[in-house]
Amino acid sequence: MDSLIAELTLLRKRVATWILLGFWLVLTILFAYVLPYYAYKGDIRFRERGGAALLAIMLPHNLVASLLSGFPFFGGTIILILGVLTMGSEYTWGTLTSAFTQRASRLKVFFSKMLALAIAIVPFVLLVFLLGFIASLLIALAENQPIDLPSAWQVLQALAIAWFIMAVWGSFGVLIAVLSRGTSLAIGLGLIYGLVLEGIISAFTNEITLLDYMSKAFLRTNGYSLVASLATTVTGGGGGPGGLQSSQIVSGTQAVLVLALEIVVFIIVAAALVRRRDVAGSS
């Protein structure tokens, strides 16, 4: 318990944690509510053409649909960086040796960090939904629209899915931080994977069967598939949530199993490396 409290205190006092949280909140509300509402109010022809559908997305009853689709990609990459910092900073600062010798065993320190990261993800989920509810409520009042709320069960499902998706990305960040024994390279590799590699491979899934099979294991693909399993996702022009091809979407059960397997593998491999390898940092 002392190790967990120490890790939570470290995350709470780390400026980067609050910067990432603030950036995530601003980014989500900006793209889910502020910019769509600006488009709705600012262009009369657009409002007459498709404004009713756009306004409906921003109302309280579509809270889950408006917010949940941001977690598999944008939210995931934010928490990936937090995961990298949670473990990688210790290598960069050279403080792991002190932690391992003055406190508990290596594995206890590692799992305390993982549990602290899991707890730290909670405000990244709850605050987004809280601010989203306030934004949707204000829009409904401003436009004289009925305030119909999603069911409590749907919201609980959305919160659980959002936390789970972010936890997978966070554990992936921890793994690449341990592999690279630092933060700079790990963040770079994580962003390349999230922003470039998945997108490039997914673009060629219709032409190359092997790439189609590979894409079924991607974090973003399974994350969006899990979101789509609620049947409330706001879809884009690509035929599926997040711009994915409809053929790339897997069942909710398969998405849960794949993501659960990935988070277990990420944690086990990272724990094994922490237990056996030198703790000297490389970046």
N, C-alpha and C positions, 0 to 999 in steps of 0.2 A: 504493500500500500504506500509506503514511503517513496518507493521508486516511481510509482504512478503519479503521486502528488508532485514530485519533483519534475517529472516530464510535462505535466499539465501546466505547472508554473512557468517552465521554460517556454512552452508554446505561447502562453498568455503574454509573457513579457517580450516575446520576439516581435519586433516592429513589422517584419515581413508578413506575419500572420494577419495582422490587422489591415495591412495594405492589400493583401490578396482578398480578404473578406470584403473590404470596401469596394475594390475593383469589381468583384463578382456581383455584388448587389447593384452597383451602378450599371454595369453592363446588362444585367438581366432586365431591370426595370426600364432601361433606355430602349432596348430592342423589343421588349414584350408590350410596353404600354406607351412610353413617351413618343417615340417616332411613329408608331402606327396611329396614335391619336392626332399627332401633328398632321400626318398625311390625310386623315379623315376630315379634319377641320379646315385644312388649308387649300384643298382642291375641290371646288364644287362639282366639277364634271366627274372627278373620281368618286366623290361621295354618291352621286346619282348612279354611277355605273356599278360599283361594287362596294359601296360604303356600308351597306347594311350588314353584309357578311363580316367586314372588318370590325365594325362596331360590336357585333355579337361575340367575336373572339375576345374582346377586351372586357366583357361584362363578368360579374362575379361567378355566374354558373359555369363559365369556361375557364375558371382559375387553374384547374389542373392541366388542361390542354395548353394554356398559354405559357405555363412555367415549366412543366415537366420535360418538354422537348429540348430545353437548353442544357439539361444535366449530362446527357451522354457524351457531349463534345466539349462545349465551353466550360461547363462546370467540372468536367473530368480533367481537363488540362490544368485548370486552376488548382485542383487538389493534387494533381501529379506534382506540381511545383512544391506544394506544401509537404507532400510525402518525401520529396527529395531533400528539402531543407531539414525535415525532422531527423533524418539519419545522416545525410551527407555533410551537414554543417559540423557534426562531431568529428568527421575525418578532416575537414578543412581546418578546424580550430585545433586539432590534435588533443581533444579532451576525452576521447574514448579510453585511452590508457588509464587516466585518472578514474573514470567512471567504473571501469572493470576491476580496478585494484582497491578502490576505497568503498565501493558499494557492493551490490550483489553480483551474481554470476553474469556472464555475458548474455546468456539466454534470458535471464530475468530482466536485465536492462533493455534488451531488444524488445521483448514482448510488452514491457511497460511503455516503451515508445509507441508500439503499434496500438495498444489500447488507448493511449493518450491521443493519438491521431484519430482513432475511431470516434472518440468523444468530441474532439475538436471539429469534426465534420458536422456535428449536429447543428450548431448555429448557422453554418453555411446553408443548411436545408431550411431550418425553421424561419430564419430571418427573411429569406427570399419569398417564402409563401406568405409571411406576415405583410411584407411591403407590397407584394403582388395583390393581396386582398385589399389593402388600403387604396392602392392605385385603381383597381377595378371598381371599388365602391365609389370613389370620387368621380370616376368617369360615368358610372351609372346615375349618380345624383345630378351631374352636370347635364346629362342628356335626357333626364327624366325617364329612365329605363327601369323596369322592375328589378328588384334586388333578390334574385333567386340564387341560393347557394348550392354548391355541390354537396352530395351526401357526406356525412362524417366518415363512412367506410371508404368512400372513394378518396377522400383526402388522406386518410391513414395509409391506404395502399400507395398513394403517390409519394408520401413522405418516406415510407419504407423503401420504395424503389429508388427514389432519389439518393437516399443515404447509401444503399447497397451499391449503386453504380459508382458513386464517388469513392466508396471504400475500395473498390477494385482498382480504380485509377490511382488512389493513394498508395496502395500496396505495390503497384507497379512502379511508382516513383521511388519508394523505399528500395525496391530490388535494384533498379538501375543506379541508385546512389551507392548501394553496397558494392555493386559490380565495378563501378568507376572510382570508388572510395573518395568521393568529393561531390560538389554541387554543380560546377560549371558545365562539365561534360554531360552529367546526368540530365540536367535541365535541357541542354541542347538536343540530346538524343531523344528525350521524351517528347519535345515539341516537334522534332522531325517526324517521329512516329505518328503523333496525333494529327499534325497539320498537313503532312506531306505523304508519308508512306501509305497510310490507309486510303487516302483520297486517290492516289495514283493507281493503286492496285484495284480499288473498287471501280474505277473508270473503265477497266478492261475486262471486267468479269463476264460480259456478254460475248467477248471474242475468245477468251482463254478459259477453258473449263477448270484448269488447275487453280487459277486465281479466284474463280468463283468459290471453290472449296476453301481456299485460304481465307477469303473474306468472312466466311461463316464463323471464324474464330476470333475476329477482331473485336476489340473492346467497344468501339463505336457501333458496329453492326449489331452486336448483341444488346448493347444498351438501348439503342433505338427500337430494337425488336421488343424488348421488355416494356418500353414505354408504349409501343403500339398495342401491346396486349391488353391495355386498359381501354382500347377503342375510343380514346378521347384525344388522340394526338393531332396537332395541327400539321397537316402535310404540306409539303412544298411541291414545286413543279417537277421534281424528279420522280414522282410516282409513289414515294414512300416517305416516312419521316426522315428529317435531316437530309433530304435530297438523295437518299438511297434508292436504288432500283427496287421495284416491288419484289423481284425474284430474290433479292438479297435478304429480305426480311424472313426471320425464322420464327417458330412458335415461341410463346412466352415461356413454356416449360423448358424448351431447349436453351433459350437465352439464360434462364436462371441457372441451369446445370452447367453451362459453359462458363459463365461468369464465376460461379461458385468454385468450379475446378481451377480456374485461373487464379483466383485470390488465394486459394490453398497452396497452389504451386509457387506463386510469388513469395508468400510468407515462408514456406518451408525452405526454398532455395536461399532466400536472404538470410534466414536464421542459421542455416548450415554454414554459409560463408562467414557470417559474423563469428560463429563459434570456432571456426578452424583457421581463418586467415589472419594475417598481420593486420593491425589496425592503423598503420601509417597511411596518411592521406596522400592523394595524388593531384588534387586540384583545389 
